[in-house]
């Protein structure tokens, strides 16, 4: 994995936990971006920690894992009894939410 420096925007915030598996910086702030990149480059231990945590997080989005979860969801939908109420939500890999049932 690689250490990640990204803008602190909703999409990236979903995947990156600041200072855990990457660094989130203020959008459109070149000085903050430069500081974060320099910080990661000058601290090899922090860089290794961020890179490993990013690799682990990225595995949650591996296609084979996501495909298995989606298949499992579809099988739940097929097996669910028909009803007129709205099905409950279920969390699928990477923060994707889906309705369970029909």
C-alpha positions, -999 to 999 in steps of 0.1 A, spaced: 0 0 0 8 37 -2 4 65 22 -26 86 11 -30 123 12 -64 135 0 -88 164 2 -112 163 31 -144 159 10 -174 136 16 -164 108 -8 -128 105 5 -140 110 41 -160 78 37 -129 58 30 -101 76 47 -99 81 85 -76 111 91 -42 101 106 -53 64 107 -52 52 71 -43 85 53 -42 122 58 -71 145 49 -63 181 40 -84 212 35 -96 213 -1 -79 238 -23 -52 246 2 -18 240 -15 1 248 17 -17 222 37 -13 197 9 24 204 7 27 201 45 10 167 46 31 153 17 63 166 34 52 151 67 46 117 52 79 118 32 100 129 62 85 103 87 92 68 74 75 51 103 43 72 99 44 65 62 47 27 67 18 28 93 -5 49 70 4 27 40 -4 -6 58 -36 8 72 -46 21 37 -39 -14 22 -61 -31 48 -89 -6 41 -86 -10 3 -91 -47 7 -127 -40 18 -133 -28 -17 -118 -58 -35 -141 -69 -64 -143 -105 -52 -154 -94 -17 -179 -68 -30 -193 -93 -55 -199 -119 -28 -217 -93 -6 -239 -82 -35 -247 -118 -43 -255 -125 -7 -278 -94 -7 -296 -106 -38 -301 -140 -23 -316 -124 8 -340 -104 -14 -351 -135 -33 -357 -154 -1 -375 -126 17 -413 -129 20 -433 -105 -1 -448 -77 20 -460 -42 15 -437 -26 40 -404 -11 30 -375 -35 35 -348 -27 61 -314 -13 51 -283 -34 53 -247 -23 52 -226 -37 24 -189 -33 20 -174 1 19 -204 19 33 -229 9 5 -264 7 20 -290 -15 4 -326 -25 10 -332 -61 21 -363 -77 9 -388 -66 -18 
